Amino acid sequence: MSTSRTTSWTTFGGDLHLDLTERRAAGTGLRAALEDALREAVQDGRLAPGTRLPSSRALGEDLGIARNTVVEAYGQLTAEGWLSSRQGSGTTVAQQTVPEPAPGRRPATRSAQQRPTARHDLMSGRPDLSLFPRTAWLAAARRALATAPHEALDYGSPLGRIELRQALTHYLARVRGVRTDPDHLLVCTGVTQGLALLCAALRERGARTLAVEEYGLPPQHATVRAAGLTTAPVPLDRDGALVDRLDARAGAALLTPAHQYPTGAALSADRRAEAVRWAREQDRYVIEDDYDGEFRYDRQPLGAMQALDPERVVYAGTTAKSLAPGLRIAWLALPDALVEPVARLKALADTMSPVLDQLTLAELITSGTYDRHVRRCRLHYRRRRDHLVAALAEHAPHVRVTGIAAGLHAVLQLPPGSTPEPELLARARQAGLSLNGLTWHRATPSATEAPPALVIGYGTPPEHAFPAAVRALCELLRGA
């Protein structure tokens, strides 16, 4: 390889794929073929605005054409406004609006995360991502990587890195009262994966149905069904799930005992004991989703139900609320009988979860940084909750706020005769508010129409956007 080519690749830092074969076969001149290929790459989004192109020398060598041909093509496209060129800065794709695709050509599909968002995001289920401890995480990552043995970067146990499982064993015992050990902990890629693995393991044992709470998280219900199980809804009241209604045919029950999602109820002590008794007598399991176990405000923290019987209750925890959902770190504290099947299914799913993030989280926990971060977040979210409650009391006193003793969301219940929930949600969209109604969380459609209720994620907006989001919400509710 020539020195000039090596230097040009180093300067650009990337390759550019352009196929001129078909255009040349159709009789198009070399320069025209290059111009057409570059225009098409900009039009269909393969070359985004601001992308730096290879130098004329590097691209000429890659395509096997004269450098002057590339220079002339770049010059023509710059004159047309497709490219931008400055002395000493190279050639880049111009900052322009990409023309609409020609009829019959479909634009590239954008993911949900790329779609335009509402001005005020009050969707539940997410934390304030601006609180993520970037500096602490980076420092922990450096320490973890500097001290990790070489074998940590190899294929390892599907249960996860021993450093994180040991750290979690002590942390969960101290903070949530979980009774487990490293050999019974499995690190998974989010609670969604953990639930899918459990459902698959239960199906292997003959289960065909999973009991779920009447209100819950629809994506979880979809995960259960995708694993081949049907869902059997269990009614709720102010003390949580009516566990005396658990169906004996269900292979397990999925519950949120500490803070029912989304109603906010805490499962009473009697019902916790009754759920465990059901699991023992029926040879079944309870899956305890402790999705926001760190955030309790107006009551003593409720310990994990798993402590009542670690051989009948699977404990599921996550960093999705305490740190960020994008980390995709969660864990299962498994009964002895489920360790082998779930670990085997985890190995088939993706071998193991990413190692470096596990080592970093272990370092955060053992150093005490994670505890300090959670305490700061708890204070932050409690202030937000108080702000929301005070604003509603002043501007929308007809609204009843429930489920706020813990967590990152609240349920706003409107009196009978208020604007129907679908119409209220339509008005919210028009006002630039992104939120969900309580009806969306039902496990099955209801034949009876309940009074409208909204589920408000007060933890979601960044700090600077929160006051405006609350004002927009109050304005919506005043007209309801």
N, C-alpha and C positions, 0 to 999 in steps of 0.2 A: 504494500500500500504506500502511495506517495506521501511525502511530508505535507504537501498542500492539502491533500484530501483529508488527512488525519486532522489537520488544524481546522478545516472548515467544518467538519463534523463536530469537533469539540466546541466550536463557537456557536453552532446552531443548537446542538444538544438533542436532535431528533431527526427522524426520517420522514419523507413525504412520498406516499405511494400515488403515482400517476400512470395510468395505462394508456399509452398512445397507439396501441396496436390496431384497434378497430378503426380509429379515425384515419390512420395512415393507409390501411387496407382500402378504405373508401375513397382514397385519392386526395385526402386533405393534406396540404403542405405541412411540413414539420413545425414551423412556428405557429401556424394557425391551429394545428392539433394541440400544441401545448397550451395556447391561450384558451381554447375550448375546454380542455381538461381542468385548468385552474378556475375558470368561471363556474363550471359545474360543481367543483369542490366547495366553492364559496356559497353557491346557491343552495346546495342540499345540506349545508351546515357542517360538513367534514372539516372545513377550515373556518373556525369561528373568528369574529372580529378581534383584532389585536394579535392573532397568531403570527409569530415570526417565521418567515419562509427561509429555506436554505439559501446560502449565497449562490450567485449565478454559477460560480465555479463548481460548488458541491453538487448542485442539481444537474448541471451539465454532465458531470462525471457519472452520477447515478443513472441518468437516462441514456448515456452514451451519445450525446449530441454536443455541438459546439457551444462554448460559453456565450458567444455573441448572440446565438439564437435565444438563449434564456434571457439575456440582457434586453433584447428587443421585445420579447414577450412581456417581461416585467414592465417595461416602459409603456407598452400599449395598454396594459390593464391598469396601470397607474393613471394614465390619461383618461381612461374610461371611468375611474373612480372605484374600481374593485380593490386596488392595492394602494398602499401608501409607502413612500420612500423618502428617507431623510439621510443626509450625509452623516456617516458614522453610526447610524442606528439600524442599517439594513432595511429590508423590505418586509412589511407586515400587511395583513389583511385589513382593509380600511374599516373604520368604525361607521358602519352604515346599516340601514335596515335591509335585511335580506329579502329579495323579491319573493312574492308568493310563488309556490311551485306551479308548474304548468298544469292545466287540467288533466285529470287522469293519474297524476302522480301524488302519492300520499306523503305528507310531511312526516318526519321522524316523530315517533310517539314520545311524549314527555311523561316522565314519572309523576306521581302525585306530589312529590316534594318539589317539583319544578313548576307546578302550576301556580298561577297568580293566587295570592292569599288575600283574605279579608284584611281590612285595616286594623280590626281589633280581634285578636285570637283568644277566645275563652273556652276552647275545647278542653275537655278534661283528659286526664291520663298522661300528662306530660309535665315536667318540672320547668322552672325558669332556667333555660340553658345558659344564660349569661352568668349563672352562679358556678358553673363548672370550674373547679380549682386548677386552672391551666398551669400556673407556676408550680404548685405543689405536685401535680401529676407529672410534670416534666422532671422535677427534681427526683421524685420517687422512681421514675423510669430509668433515670441515669444511675441511681444507686442500685436498683435491681439488676440492670444489665451489667454493671461493673462487677457485681458479686456473684452472678449466676454461674453455675458450673456449665461447662461446654455441653454436657449431656442434656441440659434443659432445652436446648434448641433442636434436639432430635425428636423423632416420634416418641410419644410417651403414653402413659395410661389414659384411657378414655375417661377416667374419673376426673382428670385434671391434675395440675401441678400440686405436688405435696405441700409446697410452701403456702399456697393459698388455702388448701383444705385444712392445714393446721391452723392458720390464722383465723379462718372462719369458724372452726370448732370452738376456739376460745371466745371469739367475738359474739357468736350467736348464743352461747351459754350465758355470757355476762349480760347481754343487752336484751335478748328475747327469751331466755330460759330454755333454749333448745337443747335436748339431750342427744348428742351424736358424737361421732369421732371421725377422723380423716378417712377411714376405710368405708364409711357409710355416706360420705358426701360426694356428690357428682357435680362438677362445674359444667354448665350448659350454655348454649348460645341464646340467651334470653329465656324467659319463662315459657314463651310460645314453644320453643323446641322442647323444653322440659316436659310440658304438658303432652306434646305429641309423642314423646318417648314413653311416657307413662301410659298413655292410651294404647299404644301398640303393645306394651308389655301386658297390660290388663286383657287385651283382646287375645293374646297368646294363652292366657289363663282361662279363657272361655267367656269373658265379659262381653256383653253386647250393648249395654246401656250405662250411661254415666249420669248420675243425679246432679243437677246444677241448680243454682238459686234462680228464682223467678225473674229477677233482674240481674244482669251481669254485663259482660263484655262480649258483644257479638263476634268479634274475631276469635275469641277463645272457643265459642260454640262452634264456629266454622272449623277450627282446628280439631275439635273432638269428632265432628262428623267426617272430616277428611281422613281420620284414623280408623273409620269404619264403625264408630259407635253412635248410637242415637242418644239424644238428651232427654231427660225426664225432669221437668221443672219442679222445684220445691217452693211452696209459698213463703212469703216473708211477712213479718210484722215488726213492731218497734224493738223487739228483742232478737232480731235476726231470723234465720231460717227456721221454719217449723220442722225440726228434724224428726218429729214423730210421724211425719208424712213420708219419710224416706221409703222408697220402694224396695222390697226385698230382692227384686229382680236386678237392681242396679249393681254393677260390679264395683262401683266406688262412688263417692260423693265429692264434688268440687265445691269448697266453701271458702268464704273470706271472713273468718271469725272475728278478727280484731277490728275490722272496719269494712262492713259490707259494701261492695261496690255495685251500684252507685248510691244506695240509700243512706249509707253512713252508720247503720245500726251495728252494735257490738253484740255478738252472740253471747247470751247469758250463760252463767256458770252451769246451770242445770242442763241447758241444751248442749253445751260442750260435752258434759259427761254422758248425756244420752246419745250423742253422735258416736262417741267412742264405744259405748256399749253396743250400739247397732253394728259397728264394724267388727267387734269381737264375736258377737253372737252369730252374725251372718257370714263370717270369714271374708270380710270386705275391707276396703281401705277408705280413709278420708284424705283427700288432697287439700292441704291448707295453703292457700295463696296469701302470703303475707306481703302484698305488693307495696305497701307504704308503711311498714311496721315502725319506722324510725320517727314518724311524725304524729305525736300526741300532744294535745294542748291543755284541755280542761279536765282531764281525768288522769288517774294513775295509769301508766302504760300497762296494757293487758299482755301477759306472757303468752307465748305460743301454745296453742292447743296440743301441739306435738308432744309436749312434756308429759301429758296424761298417759300416753301409750306410744312410744317411738316405734313399736312393731306394727301399729295399725294406722298411724298418721304419717303421711309424707309431707314434709315441710318444704315449701318453695319460696325462696327469697330472691331479691334482685337489686341491682344498682340503678335500675331505670329511673327511679324517682330520686334517689339520694345523690346520684352523679349525673348520668345521662343515658337515655335509652340507646343511643348510638354505640355505646360500649359493647352491648350485647353480652353482658356478663350476668349470669344468674346461677342458682345452685339448688340442688335437691338434697335434703336429708332423708335417706331412704331406709325403710325397714330391711332387715337382713334378707328376707326372701326376694326382694326386688332389686338388690344391688347387681347381681349377675345379669339378669335379663335386660335391665335398663342400660348398664354399661356396655353390653353386647350390642344393643340397638344404637347407642351413641357412637360406637366404633364404626358401625355400618353407615351411619348418617354422615359423619364428617371426620372420623378418626379421633379428633379431640379438638377442644376449643383453643384459640390462639394463645400462645404461651406468654409473650411479652406483656400483654395486658394483665394476665393472671399474676405474673410476678410483680408488676407495678401495684396492683390492688393489694397484694399481700404486704408489700412494703408500706403502703398507706395505712393499712390496718395496724400492723405491728408497731409502727412509729407513733401511733396516736393521732396522726394527721386526719384520718378518716373521722374519728370521733369529733374532733374540733370542727371539721367541715359540717358534719351533720348538725351540731349544736347551732352553728351560725345559720344554717338553712332553716332550722326549726323556728328560730326567732324571726327570721325574715318572713316566712310563710304565716306565722301567727299574726304579725303586723298586717299583712295583706288581708288575712281573713277578717280581722277587726275593722279594717278600712272598708271592706265590702259590706259587712253587717251594718256598720254605722251609716253608710251611704244609703243602703236600702231602707233602713229605719226612717231616714229623713225624707227620702224622695219617693219611696214605694212602700209605704207602711202596710199596704194590703197584702204584701208578699210574705209568706212564712218561710224562713230559712232553716233548713234541717241538715243533719249530717256533718256538723262543723266542729265536733270535738276532736277530730283528727283528720289527717290527710291533706290533700291539695285541692279539693273540690267541695262544692256545696250544692244542695238541691233546693231550688226555689219553687215553692208550691203556690200556685195562684188559686184564689177562691173560685168556687163554682160560678159559672156565668161569665167568666173571663173569656178573652179571645181564645178560640180553639188552638191547640198546640201547633198543628201544621201551619195555620195562618200566622201565628206568632213567630215561628221559625222563618217563614217567608219574609216577614217584616224585618227580622234580624238581619237576614242576608242583604236586604235593600239598604239597611243602615250600616253595612260594612262589618257586622258582627258575625263571627264564626263560633257557633256553639251547638250543642245537641239537646234534644228533648229527652225526657225520661222514657217515653214510649220506645225510642230507638233501642233501649237497653233490655227490653223484654225478651225473654227466651222464646216465647211463642206469642202470636197475636192474641189480643183479648177481644172478646165479643162485646164487652162493656166499655164505654168511653169514660175514662177517668178525668178529673180536673187537670188542666194543663200544668206541667212542671218542667223546669229547665235544669240541666246539669251544668254548672259553671266551674270551669277550671281556673281558679284564681291564682294558681301557681304558674300558669303557662306564659303570660306576657313577660317580656323583659321589664326591668324596673321603670324605665322611662316611659313605657307605653301603658303601664297599669292604670294610672289615674284616668286617662282618657277612655280606656276600655270600660271602666266602672261607670263613668258619666254616660257613655253611650248605652250601656245596659239599663241604667236607671231611666233614661229617656224612653227607651223601648217599653219598659214596664209601666211607666206612667200612662201610656196610651193603651194598655192592655185591659 
